[in-house]
């Protein structure tokens, strides 16, 4: 059976008139008759009894009628659902983002996205960089935002910007008024670090080890917000990507540029290299790229 045949059968069965069904379907009567004949031949028997004066359903036609209604309704519903997804009147997209991005740039981007596509649901997974990659590989999300992977292994990486680390200081610290600090100066204080296996923690340790430095960790936390509040309370100092400057300042801490060494790493969009994005994911990707352009123009250097 084809959709065309089912629609023809339903039109005739409902009106019991080839003339009315032809008009409704915008088909000539001979074309409609051939369509019905083709359906009957494919099924192996008559569905309609025809005389010169009337049309009626055979018992088999009567049993097909409710099935045809349901099949066509299901098809129309599926067609409409897909049309709405392609036009972003409906849909869902899942994104995994490391905390420094999820807590800073992502909310503003999602506000823009919601304004354009209010019917599309977005699931945000605020997870450490390693879990961003894991969720992508397990196809739990379509988009990931994180550090550039050293071994892509089937992932595509589109660089968004290069972020560098800044010092986070208590507001009353003598260092808070400086324009910039060396790592040696910062590491002379008690350090508040993100807990392993945070990519931020590992990145700092790897770079500092090259210069013979270690983190004098006094406190650890899983959450950037907690780190910021602990610093603001005077418990120690920390270092975070510059993307987090606004968040740290809102929590009451101060941020100062770091050098000797400058530690930086590219951050970007991660996707599966062999997987085509859904329409909703493509739209979210475009909004994220716009947000990054805005950040580059008005954000920290």
C-alpha positions, 0 to 999 in steps of 0.5 A: 500500500502507498499513501496515495492509495490509502488516501484515495480509498479513504476519500471514496469510503467516506463519501461513497462517491467516486465523483466527490472523492475525485473532486476532494483529491483533485484527481480525475475519476479514471485516475482515481479508479486506477489508484483504487484498482492498484490498491485492491490488486496489491491486497488481493481482493475487492475493497469496494462494491461498485454499480452504476448507481452506488458504491459500498464497502465490502467486508474487507473494505469495512475492516480496512477503513478504521486502519486507514484512518489511523495510519493516515493520522499517524503519518500526518502527525509524524510529518507535522512533528518533523516539519515543526522540528525542521522549522524549530517550532518544536524540538530538543537539544542537549549540551554539555559545558564545563562550569567556567562556560556554563556559569558565565557565557552560556546563560546569556546565549541561552536567553538569545536562543529562547527568544528566537526559538521558544518552543525548543527545549534545551537540556544543559549538563554543567559538568567537568571537561572530562565528562563533556567529552564522555557525554559526547562520545556516548551520544548523550549530548549533541554539543559540548563546550570545553578545552581543546582535546589533546587526542580528538579521537572522533571528535571535531573541535571548533575553537571559539577563543583562547582563555588565560588564567587570572589570579583570584584574590580577597578584596582586602589583599595587598595584591588585589590592587596590582595590575598583574602578578607573577605565579610565584607571588600568587603561590606564596599564599594559601591556594584554593583549588578545584578538586581533581579530576577538574581539567582546570586543576590538571592544566594548572598543575601540568604547566606549573610543574614545567616551571618547577612550581606546585600548588600550595593547596589549602582548600579544595571544592568541586564548584567554581562558585564555592571557590570564589566565595572562599577567596572573597572570605579571605581563606586564600587565593585561586586562579581561574580562566578569565571567562570567570572574572565577572562571576568571581567579582559578583562573589566579592573577589578581585581578579588580577592578570597573571604572567611568568608564566602565562597559562592559556588554552583554547576553548571551543565547541565539540561535536562528533565528527561523524554525526550531523547535528539536528536542526535545533543543535545547529541553531544553538551552535550559531547562537553560541558563535554569536555570543563568543563574538560579543564576548571577544568585542567586550570581554577581557583581553 
